[in-house]
Amino acid sequence: MQRRPSSLTILILSLTLFNTLCTNGLALEKDSTLPDDPGLMMSTDLVLARPVGAAATVTGFALFLVSSPFSLLGGNAGEAWDNLVVAPASYTFHRPLGNFDKPDPNEQPQPPMEAR
């Protein structure tokens, strides 16, 4: 009789795979030989990057909840919150559509085209 893997095992393996894929994808430099089509960049951002960023934000929040007792004891709860929740949320929700560059924290957001 074969034993099925537990839900926790599947969850841990899925999160590990997800983290590995996301980390490697974000670490790549922009290839200058690729076409710089704004429509393609925006659609890729909308279909792939935004859902992955939202999932990373939710996963980061769950990891923050698990790690918060240790972060509080270590005195770095604010740093854990910033790295696990704020960074993925900022990348997902505060970045212009189609812009994959890391946002500058000191840069003020541009008003919409209608307001200019």
TORPA-4810 file (N, C-alpha, C, O; in nm, 3 decimals):
<nodes>
NODE_1_0.084_-0.117_0.000_0.000_0.000_0.000_0.090_0.124_0.000_0.177_0.140_0.085_M
NODE_2_0.065_0.211_-0.097_0.147_0.332_-0.107_0.086_0.442_-0.021_-0.036_0.455_-0.009_Q
NODE_3_0.175_0.521_0.037_0.133_0.630_0.124_0.132_0.760_0.044_0.231_0.791_-0.023_R
NODE_4_0.024_0.836_0.050_0.015_0.963_-0.020_0.087_1.070_0.060_0.086_1.068_0.183_R
NODE_5_0.151_1.166_-0.011_0.218_1.274_0.063_0.115_1.362_0.134_0.004_1.382_0.085_P
NODE_6_0.153_1.413_0.248_0.061_1.497_0.325_0.046_1.633_0.258_0.126_1.672_0.174_S
NODE_7_-0.057_1.704_0.297_-0.083_1.838_0.244_0.031_1.933_0.279_0.068_2.019_0.199_S
NODE_8_0.087_1.919_0.398_0.197_2.005_0.440_0.321_1.982_0.352_0.390_2.077_0.315_L
NODE_9_0.348_1.856_0.318_0.461_1.825_0.231_0.441_1.888_0.094_0.534_1.946_0.038_T
NODE_10_0.322_1.876_0.040_0.292_1.935_-0.091_0.303_2.086_-0.085_0.356_2.148_-0.178_I
NODE_11_0.255_2.148_0.023_0.263_2.293_0.038_0.409_2.340_0.046_0.446_2.437_-0.019_L
NODE_12_0.490_2.271_0.124_0.630_2.310_0.138_0.704_2.295_0.006_0.783_2.382_-0.031_I
NODE_13_0.681_2.186_-0.065_0.746_2.167_-0.195_0.699_2.271_-0.296_0.780_2.320_-0.375_L
NODE_14_0.572_2.304_-0.295_0.519_2.405_-0.387_0.579_2.542_-0.358_0.619_2.613_-0.451_S
NODE_15_0.586_2.581_-0.231_0.643_2.710_-0.196_0.792_2.716_-0.230_0.842_2.820_-0.273_L
NODE_16_0.863_2.606_-0.211_1.005_2.603_-0.244_1.025_2.619_-0.395_1.111_2.696_-0.438_T
NODE_17_0.946_2.548_-0.473_0.955_2.561_-0.618_0.918_2.701_-0.663_0.985_2.760_-0.747_L
NODE_18_0.810_2.755_-0.606_0.765_2.891_-0.640_0.874_2.993_-0.607_0.903_3.080_-0.688_F
NODE_19_0.933_2.982_-0.490_1.037_3.075_-0.448_1.160_3.064_-0.539_1.220_3.165_-0.575_N
NODE_20_1.197_2.943_-0.575_1.313_2.923_-0.662_1.289_2.985_-0.799_1.377_3.053_-0.852_T
NODE_21_1.173_2.962_-0.856_1.143_3.016_-0.988_1.137_3.168_-0.986_1.188_3.233_-1.077_L
NODE_22_1.073_3.225_-0.884_1.060_3.371_-0.876_1.195_3.437_-0.853_1.225_3.540_-0.914_C
NODE_23_1.276_3.381_-0.768_1.406_3.440_-0.739_1.494_3.439_-0.863_1.561_3.538_-0.892_T
NODE_24_1.496_3.329_-0.936_1.578_3.321_-1.056_1.526_3.415_-1.164_1.607_3.475_-1.235_N
NODE_25_1.397_3.429_-1.178_1.341_3.516_-1.279_1.367_3.663_-1.250_1.388_3.741_-1.343_G
NODE_26_1.367_3.702_-1.126_1.390_3.841_-1.090_1.539_3.877_-1.095_1.574_3.994_-1.106_L
NODE_27_1.626_3.776_-1.086_1.769_3.803_-1.083_1.828_3.822_-1.222_1.941_3.869_-1.235_A
NODE_28_1.754_3.786_-1.326_1.807_3.798_-1.461_1.816_3.945_-1.503_1.729_4.025_-1.469_L
NODE_29_1.922_3.978_-1.576_1.935_4.112_-1.629_1.854_4.122_-1.757_1.828_4.021_-1.823_E
NODE_30_1.816_4.244_-1.793_1.739_4.265_-1.914_1.827_4.239_-2.035_1.938_4.292_-2.045_K
NODE_31_1.777_4.158_-2.127_1.850_4.126_-2.249_1.821_4.233_-2.353_1.705_4.253_-2.390_D
NODE_32_1.924_4.302_-2.399_1.903_4.412_-2.492_1.866_4.364_-2.632_1.825_4.444_-2.715_S
NODE_33_1.878_4.233_-2.659_1.842_4.182_-2.790_1.693_4.154_-2.802_1.643_4.133_-2.913_T
NODE_34_1.620_4.153_-2.692_1.477_4.130_-2.697_1.405_4.256_-2.745_1.449_4.367_-2.715_L
NODE_35_1.295_4.239_-2.819_1.222_4.358_-2.864_1.162_4.432_-2.746_1.118_4.372_-2.649_P
NODE_36_1.160_4.563_-2.756_1.108_4.647_-2.648_0.968_4.694_-2.687_0.944_4.814_-2.703_D
NODE_37_0.876_4.599_-2.701_0.739_4.628_-2.741_0.656_4.659_-2.616_0.638_4.570_-2.533_D
NODE_38_0.606_4.782_-2.601_0.530_4.816_-2.480_0.405_4.732_-2.461_0.369_4.698_-2.348_P
NODE_39_0.338_4.697_-2.570_0.217_4.615_-2.559_0.248_4.476_-2.506_0.176_4.422_-2.422_G
NODE_40_0.357_4.418_-2.556_0.399_4.286_-2.508_0.440_4.293_-2.362_0.406_4.205_-2.283_L
NODE_41_0.513_4.397_-2.325_0.557_4.412_-2.186_0.435_4.428_-2.093_0.431_4.369_-1.985_M
NODE_42_0.338_4.508_-2.135_0.219_4.530_-2.051_0.136_4.404_-2.038_0.088_4.372_-1.929_M
NODE_43_0.117_4.331_-2.148_0.036_4.209_-2.141_0.106_4.102_-2.059_0.041_4.029_-1.983_S
NODE_44_0.238_4.090_-2.073_0.313_3.994_-1.992_0.303_4.031_-1.844_0.288_3.944_-1.758_T
NODE_45_0.313_4.159_-1.816_0.302_4.206_-1.678_0.164_4.173_-1.622_0.152_4.123_-1.510_D
NODE_46_0.060_4.200_-1.699_-0.077_4.179_-1.652_-0.109_4.032_-1.632_-0.172_3.995_-1.533_L
NODE_47_-0.065_3.947_-1.725_-0.102_3.806_-1.722_-0.011_3.724_-1.630_-0.057_3.631_-1.565_V
NODE_48_0.118_3.758_-1.625_0.212_3.676_-1.548_0.263_3.742_-1.421_0.249_3.687_-1.312_L
NODE_49_0.321_3.860_-1.435_0.392_3.920_-1.321_0.299_3.965_-1.209_0.329_3.944_-1.092_A
NODE_50_0.186_4.025_-1.243_0.096_4.074_-1.137_0.035_3.960_-1.055_0.034_3.968_-0.932_R
NODE_51_-0.016_3.853_-1.119_-0.067_3.743_-1.036_0.041_3.677_-0.950_0.015_3.640_-0.835_P
NODE_52_0.162_3.663_-1.005_0.272_3.604_-0.927_0.308_3.698_-0.812_0.335_3.651_-0.701_V
NODE_53_0.309_3.828_-0.837_0.338_3.924_-0.731_0.232_3.923_-0.622_0.264_3.934_-0.503_G
NODE_54_0.105_3.910_-0.661_-0.002_3.903_-0.561_0.012_3.775_-0.478_-0.006_3.778_-0.356_A
NODE_55_0.044_3.664_-0.543_0.064_3.539_-0.470_0.185_3.549_-0.377_0.183_3.497_-0.266_A
NODE_56_0.290_3.618_-0.423_0.409_3.636_-0.338_0.376_3.723_-0.218_0.431_3.703_-0.109_A
NODE_57_0.288_3.820_-0.236_0.247_3.905_-0.123_0.171_3.824_-0.019_0.198_3.836_0.100_T
NODE_58_0.078_3.741_-0.064_0.000_3.657_0.028_0.091_3.555_0.097_0.080_3.532_0.217_V
NODE_59_0.181_3.494_0.019_0.275_3.397_0.077_0.367_3.464_0.177_0.396_3.409_0.284_T
NODE_60_0.414_3.584_0.143_0.500_3.659_0.235_0.429_3.693_0.365_0.489_3.689_0.472_G
NODE_61_0.299_3.727_0.354_0.222_3.756_0.475_0.211_3.631_0.562_0.225_3.639_0.684_F
NODE_62_0.185_3.515_0.499_0.176_3.391_0.576_0.310_3.358_0.642_0.314_3.317_0.758_A
NODE_63_0.419_3.378_0.568_0.551_3.353_0.626_0.581_3.452_0.738_0.646_3.416_0.837_L
NODE_64_0.535_3.576_0.723_0.555_3.674_0.830_0.481_3.631_0.957_0.534_3.643_1.067_F
NODE_65_0.359_3.582_0.941_0.284_3.537_1.058_0.355_3.422_1.129_0.360_3.418_1.252_L
NODE_66_0.411_3.330_1.052_0.483_3.217_1.111_0.611_3.263_1.178_0.647_3.214_1.285_V
NODE_67_0.681_3.358_1.115_0.811_3.400_1.168_0.802_3.515_1.268_0.903_3.552_1.328_S
NODE_68_0.684_3.572_1.288_0.673_3.691_1.374_0.717_3.668_1.519_0.779_3.758_1.576_S
NODE_69_0.689_3.553_1.582_0.740_3.536_1.719_0.892_3.543_1.725_0.949_3.599_1.819_P
NODE_70_0.958_3.484_1.625_1.104_3.485_1.623_1.158_3.624_1.587_1.261_3.667_1.640_F
NODE_71_1.087_3.692_1.498_1.128_3.828_1.460_1.114_3.923_1.578_1.199_4.009_1.600_S
NODE_72_1.006_3.908_1.654_0.987_3.993_1.772_1.095_3.968_1.875_1.146_4.062_1.936_L
NODE_73_1.131_3.840_1.895_1.238_3.809_1.990_1.372_3.861_1.942_1.456_3.902_2.023_L
NODE_74_1.393_3.860_1.811_1.519_3.908_1.755_1.524_4.057_1.734_1.630_4.113_1.706_G
NODE_75_1.410_4.123_1.749_1.406_4.268_1.735_1.407_4.317_1.591_1.440_4.433_1.565_G
NODE_76_1.371_4.232_1.496_1.370_4.275_1.356_1.235_4.249_1.290_1.230_4.211_1.172_N
NODE_77_1.127_4.269_1.363_0.993_4.247_1.308_0.963_4.346_1.195_0.900_4.309_1.096_A
NODE_78_1.008_4.469_1.208_0.985_4.568_1.103_1.057_4.531_0.975_1.002_4.546_0.866_G
NODE_79_1.179_4.484_0.987_1.256_4.442_0.870_1.191_4.320_0.804_1.185_4.312_0.681_E
NODE_80_1.143_4.226_0.885_1.075_4.108_0.830_0.948_4.150_0.756_0.921_4.098_0.647_A
NODE_81_0.871_4.241_0.813_0.749_4.290_0.749_0.782_4.357_0.615_0.716_4.332_0.514_W
NODE_82_0.885_4.442_0.616_0.923_4.512_0.493_0.965_4.415_0.383_0.926_4.431_0.267_D
NODE_83_1.044_4.316_0.418_1.097_4.224_0.317_0.997_4.119_0.273_0.995_4.081_0.156_N
NODE_84_0.913_4.071_0.363_0.821_3.963_0.329_0.688_4.012_0.272_0.626_3.942_0.192_L
NODE_85_0.643_4.131_0.311_0.511_4.177_0.269_0.518_4.305_0.186_0.462_4.311_0.076_V
NODE_86_0.585_4.407_0.237_0.584_4.537_0.170_0.655_4.533_0.035_0.606_4.591_-0.062_V
NODE_87_0.769_4.466_0.027_0.845_4.463_-0.099_0.766_4.396_-0.212_0.758_4.454_-0.321_A
NODE_88_0.708_4.276_-0.193_0.630_4.218_-0.302_0.503_4.297_-0.332_0.461_4.306_-0.448_P
NODE_89_0.440_4.355_-0.229_0.319_4.435_-0.253_0.353_4.560_-0.332_0.278_4.600_-0.421_A
NODE_90_0.464_4.622_-0.299_0.505_4.741_-0.371_0.537_4.708_-0.516_0.499_4.783_-0.607_S
NODE_91_0.606_4.598_-0.538_0.640_4.557_-0.675_0.513_4.524_-0.754_0.507_4.548_-0.875_Y
NODE_92_0.413_4.471_-0.688_0.290_4.431_-0.757_0.197_4.548_-0.781_0.142_4.561_-0.891_T
NODE_93_0.177_4.634_-0.683_0.071_4.734_-0.691_0.116_4.878_-0.714_0.034_4.961_-0.751_F
NODE_94_0.243_4.910_-0.694_0.290_5.048_-0.709_0.377_5.071_-0.831_0.432_5.180_-0.849_H
NODE_95_0.390_4.970_-0.915_0.475_4.977_-1.033_0.388_5.002_-1.155_0.281_4.943_-1.166_R
NODE_96_0.431_5.090_-1.249_0.353_5.110_-1.370_0.343_4.980_-1.451_0.436_4.900_-1.453_P
NODE_97_0.231_4.960_-1.516_0.207_4.839_-1.595_0.311_4.829_-1.707_0.328_4.923_-1.784_L
NODE_98_0.379_4.717_-1.716_0.479_4.694_-1.819_0.619_4.737_-1.781_0.712_4.713_-1.859_G
NODE_99_0.638_4.799_-1.666_0.769_4.843_-1.621_0.822_4.741_-1.521_0.774_4.730_-1.409_N
NODE_100_0.923_4.664_-1.565_0.977_4.559_-1.479_1.099_4.604_-1.400_1.159_4.523_-1.329_F
NODE_101_1.135_4.730_-1.410_1.248_4.781_-1.332_1.208_4.791_-1.186_1.091_4.811_-1.153_D
NODE_102_1.307_4.776_-1.099_1.280_4.788_-0.957_1.242_4.933_-0.926_1.315_5.025_-0.964_K
NODE_103_1.128_4.955_-0.859_1.086_5.094_-0.833_1.180_5.164_-0.736_1.231_5.104_-0.642_P
NODE_104_1.201_5.292_-0.763_1.283_5.375_-0.675_1.196_5.419_-0.558_1.094_5.484_-0.580_D
NODE_105_1.234_5.387_-0.433_1.149_5.422_-0.320_1.135_5.573_-0.300_1.040_5.618_-0.237_P
NODE_106_1.230_5.653_-0.352_1.223_5.798_-0.335_1.144_5.867_-0.445_1.115_5.986_-0.435_N
NODE_107_1.110_5.794_-0.551_1.041_5.853_-0.664_0.893_5.868_-0.635_0.829_5.775_-0.584_E
NODE_108_0.839_5.984_-0.667_0.697_6.009_-0.647_0.619_5.949_-0.765_0.665_5.959_-0.878_Q
NODE_109_0.503_5.888_-0.740_0.426_5.831_-0.850_0.374_5.941_-0.944_0.337_6.049_-0.900_P
NODE_110_0.373_5.910_-1.074_0.325_6.004_-1.174_0.173_6.004_-1.175_0.112_5.898_-1.161_Q
NODE_111_0.110_6.123_-1.191_-0.036_6.125_-1.201_-0.080_6.063_-1.333_-0.001_6.056_-1.427_P
NODE_112_-0.205_6.016_-1.341_-0.255_5.958_-1.466_-0.249_6.060_-1.579_-0.241_6.181_-1.557_P
NODE_113_-0.252_6.009_-1.702_-0.241_6.094_-1.820_-0.350_6.202_-1.826_-0.324_6.313_-1.872_M
NODE_114_-0.471_6.171_-1.780_-0.582_6.267_-1.785_-0.556_6.386_-1.694_-0.604_6.496_-1.722_E
NODE_115_-0.481_6.366_-1.584_-0.461_6.473_-1.485_-0.346_6.565_-1.525_-0.331_6.672_-1.466_A
NODE_116_-0.265_6.528_-1.624_-0.151_6.609_-1.662_-0.191_6.727_-1.745_-0.105_6.806_-1.785_R
</nodes>
